[in-house]
Amino acid sequence: MARIAGVNIPTQKRVVIALQYIHGIGSKNAHEICNKVGIPAERRVNQMTDAEILQIREAIDRDYSVEGDLRRDTAMNIKRLMDLGCYRGLRHRKGLPVRGQRTHTNARTRKGKAVAIAGKKKA
């Protein structure tokens, strides 16, 4: 089991897919990392040598913000908006959609389960 950036990546998958299990690395970054290190795309994690895993680990530490650091940065950015009291910060504080989506209908993911209003008649 290879451990990169504090995450146990699956051993049976291809390296490009397995790297995407790390928070902050998507498809594009995974391909970039494999190209930098010189690992073919079809190579599986269990076929990699310890030296290759070390190279990937160093490349990620050097060039990418991942896992805990990225989560902390995101949380700090949201906290900054909330402390400023700007519109986006207020939307975060109230638990409503931040990016201009409608809330008359939909927005259930942000607002939570619909609450029935007592005594309201259906029209």
C-alpha positions in Angstrom: 0.0 0.0 0.0 1.6 3.3 -1.2 1.1 6.3 1.1 1.4 9.7 -0.5 0.5 13.0 1.1 -1.0 11.2 4.1 -3.4 9.1 1.9 -3.3 5.4 1.2 -3.7 5.2 -2.5 -5.2 2.0 -4.0 -2.6 -0.5 -5.3 -4.6 -2.2 -8.0 -5.4 1.0 -10.0 -3.4 2.8 -12.6 -1.1 5.5 -11.1 -3.0 8.4 -12.9 -6.3 7.2 -11.3 -4.8 6.4 -7.9 -3.3 9.9 -7.5 -6.8 11.4 -7.8 -7.7 9.9 -4.4 -5.5 12.7 -3.0 -7.6 15.9 -2.2 -6.4 18.6 -4.5 -5.2 16.4 -7.4 -7.6 15.9 -10.3 -7.1 14.3 -13.7 -5.0 17.1 -15.2 -2.6 17.4 -12.2 -2.3 13.6 -12.0 -1.3 13.4 -15.7 1.2 16.3 -15.2 2.8 14.5 -12.2 3.2 11.3 -14.2 4.8 13.2 -17.1 7.2 15.1 -14.8 8.3 11.9 -13.0 8.4 9.9 -16.2 5.9 7.1 -15.3 3.9 5.7 -18.2 0.1 6.2 -17.9 -0.8 2.5 -18.0 1.5 1.5 -15.0 -0.2 0.2 -11.9 0.6 1.3 -8.4 1.7 -2.2 -7.3 4.2 -2.3 -10.2 6.0 0.9 -9.1 9.3 0.9 -7.3 10.0 2.7 -4.0 12.1 5.2 -5.9 9.3 6.1 -8.2 6.9 6.5 -5.3 9.4 8.8 -3.6 9.8 10.9 -6.7 6.0 11.3 -6.9 5.8 12.2 -3.2 8.6 14.9 -3.7 6.9 16.3 -6.8 3.6 16.7 -5.0 5.2 18.3 -1.9 7.2 20.7 -4.1 4.6 21.8 -6.6 1.1 21.3 -5.3 -1.0 22.3 -2.3 -2.9 19.1 -1.2 -4.9 17.5 1.6 -4.7 19.3 5.0 -3.0 22.5 3.7 -5.5 22.9 0.9 -8.5 22.3 3.3 -7.0 24.8 5.7 -6.5 27.4 3.0 -10.1 27.0 1.8 -11.5 27.2 5.3 -9.5 30.3 6.0 -10.7 32.0 2.8 -14.3 31.3 3.8 -13.7 32.5 7.3 -12.1 35.7 5.9 -15.2 36.4 3.8 -17.5 35.8 6.8 -15.4 38.1 9.0 -15.5 40.9 6.4 -19.3 40.7 6.2 -19.3 40.8 2.5 -22.3 39.3 0.5 -20.5 36.0 -0.1 -19.6 35.8 3.6 -23.2 36.4 4.6 -24.4 33.7 2.3 -21.8 31.3 3.8 -22.9 32.2 7.3 -26.6 31.6 6.5 -25.9 28.4 4.7 -27.4 29.6 1.4 -26.0 29.2 -2.2 -23.1 31.6 -2.6 -22.8 31.9 -6.4 -26.0 33.4 -7.5 -28.2 30.3 -7.8 -32.0 30.7 -7.3 -33.4 29.7 -3.9 -37.2 30.0 -4.5 -37.1 26.4 -5.7 -34.1 24.1 -5.5 -31.0 24.8 -3.4 -31.9 21.9 -1.2 -28.3 20.8 -0.9 -27.3 24.0 0.8 -30.6 24.8 2.7 -31.2 21.3 4.0 -34.4 19.2 4.1 -37.6 21.2 3.4 -39.5 22.1 6.6 -43.3 22.1 6.5 -45.0 25.3 7.6 -47.8 24.6 10.1 -51.3 25.8 9.1 -50.4 26.6 5.5 -53.1 25.6 3.0 -52.2 24.2 -0.4 -53.5 26.6 -3.1 
